[in-house]
Amino acid sequence: MLKTILNQRGKRPTGANPPEAANPGAPAPGKTLRVARGLATPGLRSALALQVARAMLRLAFIGLAAMFVGRMISGNASWPLLGAALTSLILCSVVGLVGDRAIAKTKLKVANGLLEAVRRALAAASPGDIQAMPLGTLIAGLQRYPQAVAGLAVGHCLASMMLGLGPLLAATAIVAVSWEAALALIVLTPVMIVFFVLIGSAIRSGAEAQEKAFGRLAAQFADRIRSLPTILGNHALAREEDKLAVRLDTYASGTMSVLRIAFLNAGIIDFFSSLSIAILAVFLGLGHLKLISTPGFADLQLWQSLFILMIAPEYFAPFRRYAEQYHAKAEGLAAAAALDALVLDARPGLPAFKAAIRTRDLATKMARLPQTGLVAITGPSGSGKSTLLRHLAGIGSTLSVQPNLDAQPGVTWCSTDIYVPEGTLGDAIGWGNGPCCRTRLLLAAGNVGLLDDVLLPAGLDALIKAGGENLSGGQRVRIGLARALISSRAIFADEPTAKLDPANAAIVRAALADAARGRLVLVATHDRSLAMLAGRTIDLDVGNRQAGERAA
Amino acid sequence: MNESASPKVTERARNRAPWRLALVMAFAALAGSILLTGASVWFLGAVALAGLTPAAMTFNFHIPAALIRLFALTRTAAKYGERVVGHRAALTDQVLRRSTLFATMAAAPAVRRAGWQLGNQDRLADYLDDVEDVDYARLRVGLPSVTLGVAIALLVVATSWLIPLAIVPILLLIAVNTVGARFLARRAKSDLAAIRESRQTASRLLGAAVQAVVPLQGERRWDPMLNEPFEGHANAQARALVLRHRQTLFDMLANCLAPCAMLSVLVCAWLSGLRGEALLVPALLAFSWLAVGESVLGASKIVVAFARETAARAALAKWTVNADGLSRDHFRKHISSLTLDGLPRHAPDGRLIGRPLSATFHASRTTVLHGASGCGKTSLLKQIAGWLDAGDECVLGDGIGLGADARRSMSCFCPHDATILADTVRENLFAPHASDDELWRALTTVELQDRIGAAGGLDGWITQDMLSLGEAQRLNLARAWLSDMPIVLLDEPTEHLAAEQGKRILDALLHRLRERIVILSSHDELTPKGSAAVRLQ
């Protein structure tokens, strides 16, 4: 799934990480991975200890069971051995349970920590940065990336540590019976690793070749589902169906050819683990028949040879578990890169930043705003009306000169992009105003003409869908206005009458002028009729011209 | 969808073969590993007992040794084969399923209603998760559970035949595990539903907050607004941890099954008075149980994958309720007038608005729908396009009634949020029969020739991300330019375009479509030359 999302994002995560591109051999861990590793460290230590304890107990169970069986067949059932085996089994299960839970808990801690980091980054980001983020990817990513990164930082990390410790433990157990057999296993390992390396590079080159050949076809299904209305509107359904079938097929066979090589990885481990059992069984058998006299394989008790035979597969088990984490690793790395690109890495300055610097002079001059009255910021589009308005509200800029807003109880924003909660119109108007009685809500809604809106029947009980998707821009502005009328805060309005039909625009203008009698109303607008109502006008065109003249 | 039923059946039949092969491979792999362990133990026991007597010299070890090697190779090869064949079968299934799913989704009414939800990246991601859960269900649930079930059943039979006494504890263990699995499946279902619910709520809240970031920051409410969505995510994580804890508990139970069965078999064999050589067969059986235990390791994953599959199927089925296909019965190449006779109008949310609309649109005269946003312009266009089922009997073409089906097959509808397909420019223009020359003329009309030339010409690959909103809109208009439908409906055609450019392109487009019935909607007072206007209240 993650892969699909990433493919749809057109490989931005990897492309946005220059150090990785410059040095593919040793990618510098991004902020996400650093944070995740930091969060994982304390939990990992105890999880690793539990894993080691479980591996030892499992070896103990297998060894004791082998001893019990061996002695039993030799005619001597030892009940204390059985008891010991059962005890170690129970202990192993309990430690396993605790260990698994410790891993799950550590993963949760990492995922939650990452979410918290994202939250902090979002809280601190400027609106320009946030609006520049691909919203859908951000939302889909927050549901999936933290877990994927936690899988890498905890699951994969543990598996790779156990890759070093697990075989060592198994070999040590075998040494107790026959160091020659243990040596045989250890000698086998480098051969296996050579195979691993060979196949690993084959997988990588295969995957790259496939990416090159079929990368474009990776997310075709998702893309066509997304585009369904467009396809239907243009009568392209039959053609797209045929194309999709062919492309899915091509992509599937491409994937299959990579999988065929990738499964060799697990195949090698299976091969060595099966082979070791077969070879050991035959050698140990020959030793029992006294047909060979290799030290360490001959003159063993039955329980000893059973012990070696049963422990040998445990030597290979950590390799298999590590190979199974291959996916977790790939997904985790991709998710970490994506999170870095999305939120956590610092981004360069955006154009808005420059505009902010340009308006700094103006803002300084503007630092004295009146306590009441309508003030209009005017100027041609692109002259920085909205930027100045944001600046005066102290949004998202470190350069922000703090105007005398601190003396006021705060600001109510009024524009087409205000937040509207899901629920009823009454909820939307009352939002952020604390508890307030229905009469006040009715009064405010009536003042901005929301009660007799044919498109929003049922008055205060009119239903508003999630994200206010059933509201028009005019309705949103008026909801913002009604909200502002209830509160006694200053009103900052960004193009409140743009894109409204004349009747709506008139209502909004009148309400703003009315509100300005008791408080500061600051509007950024290109609506002449609104600017005419203002007691004071800041013309950015004039300001900019003067600045330009000064510079010349 | 009756006509497509028969090919689906044959596809099903064809695709059964790889699954059968995968099942055979899975059985071979499991049998290989059971026999490898069992036979090795039996062999060691036999030679150890023989080694104590003069029989050692005559013991034929060649056959058992060869068998052990055979089992080892079978196990390795069959496991590899199982993985490859199983994945191939799953991928073949996936291709078939997704092709069919795409066709079914296309017939879903939700596609034509207001706001295509799967156009949102996050909803799409959820949907794809569901599709994937169903795609791989056979590989993750069906195959392993069948193999495991059969292996356990065989071992139970063997045990009850050889050591009847041991069957009691084993059945008890199996019963406990079954109860555990059922409990986990039930809990997993509700846990997964709760996780999905709180994630979706969190996503919705976050989406709404991000869209209102400027006002929220201005009002100093941005930081507290982030609390709720992130708490939702944290709750989902906590619930996932609960599920994970249940999984570990079940895994513990399942992992004990095989070792306990093994010890029971051995102890019961001993208690039944079997000694020496007679213990070798029970030992083989006992270690076979242990070998099966290797395959039980991921038992909780199978149960959860099953729960996911069930939930995913239910979620996918919701999309295709009341699916209706498109028939091409009443297609007419040309009509000169389209009349609405008292068409009841609907708002985007399905509510009736205003008085029923009566109007006539002529082929030689473009009609512009005016009205404030939210007054149902898009909905009216969709009604005319036959996308919304309403007022079927009120629409007449050249005086003859036109049903929704007929209108759908006769109209080119350009939604204002039209998407760019990840494909070549040529495919994106949806005009398979047009010549290259014509395609370039269309691109030139919408002033995209340089942009497309730079992106690799008609066969250059483009995606949504590569084009700006304005460029995407212009490509969308090129599609309308190339369309040969008698009715062309344009929803906000100049959105995202600079006023001058929008006017230029629209005039050229309307000139090209002058013989056709063209209706366009516009919220700013757009009035192309020689057009009629209808104002919606």
Interface residues (C-beta under 8 A of the other chain):
Chain A: M1 T4 I5 Q8 R9 G10 R12 F61 A65 F68 V69 G70 M72 I73 S74 G75 A77 L82 A85 L86 L89 S93 V94 G96 L97 D100 R101 A104 K105 L108 A111 N112 L115 E116 R119 L122 A123 P127 I130 Q131 M133 P134 L135 G136 T137 L138 I139 A140 L142 Q143 R144 P146 Q147 R216 A219 Q220 F221 A222 D223 R224 I225 R226 S227 L228 P229 T230 I231 L232 G233 N234 H235 A236 L237 R239 E240 E241 K243 L244 A245 L248 D249 A252 T255 M256 L259 R260 F263 L264 A266 G267 D270 F271 S274 L275 I277 A278 A281 V282 L284 G285 L286 H288 L289 K290 L291 Q301 L302 S305 L306 L309 R390 A393 I395 G396 G410 V411 T412 W413 C414 S415 D417 I418 Y419 V420 P421 E422 G432 V454 L455 P457 K465 A466 G467 G468 E469 N470 L471 S472 G473 G474 Q475 G480 F492 D494 K499 L500 D501 N504
Chain B: G32 S33 L36 T37 S40 V41 F43 L44 G45 V47 A48 L49 A50 G51 A56 F59 F61 P64 A65 I68 R69 F71 A72 L73 R75 T76 K79 Y80 R83 V84 H87 R88 L91 T92 Q94 V95 R98 S99 F102 A103 M105 A106 V111 R112 G115 W116 L118 G119 N120 Q121 D122 L124 A125 D126 Y127 L128 D129 V131 E132 R199 A202 S203 R204 L206 G207 A208 A209 V210 Q211 A212 V213 V214 P215 L216 Q217 G218 E219 R220 R221 W222 D223 M225 L226 F230 H233 A234 A236 Q237 A238 A240 L241 R244 H245 T248 L249 D251 M252 N255 C256 P259 C260 M262 L263 L266 V267 W270 R275 G276 L279 L280 A283 A286 L326 A347 P348 D349 R351 I353 G354 A372 S373 G374 C375 A385 W387 S409 C412 F413 C414 P415 A418 T419 I420 L421 A422 E427 F430 P432 W461 T463 D465 M466 N476 R479 S483 M485 H523 D524 Q537
